[in-house]
Amino acid sequence: MVVSDARPVCLSAEGLTKTYRMGEVTVQALRGVDFSLRSGELVVLLGPSGSGKSTLLNILGGLDVPTSGRVRYRDLDLSRPSEEQLTRYRREHIGFIFQFYNLIPSLTARENVALVADIAAKPMLPDEALERVGLGARADHFPSQMSGGEQQRVAIARAIVKRPDMLLCDEPTGALDAGTGRIVLEVLDRVNRELGTTLAVVTHNAPIAQMADRVVTLADGRIATDTPNPNRKPPAEVTW
């Protein structure tokens, strides 16, 4: 028997479509997607390249808007927002993690994190955020002095320093080897469990689904499956 998740829905999408024009060609990236995130859950989104995973994540995070359909964050309608509304939504509620770290090379780890802390309403101290990702001792190091995995953890610290409600992760281990990727996943798992941050993780790496509360697969711009995972594992116990 599958037990339903009683946590409240914080973000929902209904009938999402997204169409791009590429010269004379029309690309249908999303085709009527219904999707929701519950407060505090960790959802993994799987699917081949071109299935619509990143497009969906970008719309949920306010980096893009749908061609049609509705997106709601609590009482906020994000379907046809103003640029000011989108900016406020991203600043106050969303943290982003991408495959590439996008750190400023001339700034230390602490300074990279502080850039976001300085514009947040109730941030952590930058050093606290770095401690949470296991990099307190590397706060004064520059990106060029760090490994790829360490740079990604700085990027996570930068995302969580403003205490976002949701963390949206697009291939966060895509540029890392397996061992380093596991360390990054352990950090994301702790953020979800200890801070209660809602996580959505887009990945091609199917084993990562073992650490999710729910696994969603996309194919050809549609949700193919949406399955609860009653046996969520910590990254250290994931079978690769």
C-alpha angles and dihedrals in degrees: 000000000000113000113218118238109250095195113116121258109250100176128028137176127194128192095345117186127175124189126185127193115219105181106295093345125093115209118200103205097171126026112193102319122187113193140155140186123209123214111272099005128128113223124186118204116204133184143115124283110288095025093117101256098128093040090055092047092049092052093047089050096048095247090116138014128228124252087227138349133061135281122189131184105195102301096344118102109214097177097097104007129164117248088251091055092049092049092050091047093052093044097047105033114018136069120189131209118185135186090256117053101225093203119162103249096210093057129076122240090262092049092049090053093043091059089071095036089058093061098040124100099224108008131172117244108271090240090054091053091050091049090053090058093044097254104107090121092052098054094114096046124104123232091254088060093055136076121244091259092051091050090052090051089052087053089052091049089051090052097047098041091087091051096240121198090225135028116203114198123192111194092325092177097036095108096042136085119247097263095047091043090056090055090053091048090051089055092050091047091053091048089055096044100038102035098030091232114165109238132199113184122192113201145153089211105098097194089065086072088076090073094053132099087214135014122211122187124198129201129177093349095309137099105256098179136001110190133172115228109217092182102058111177131202112245092255089064097044113120108230 
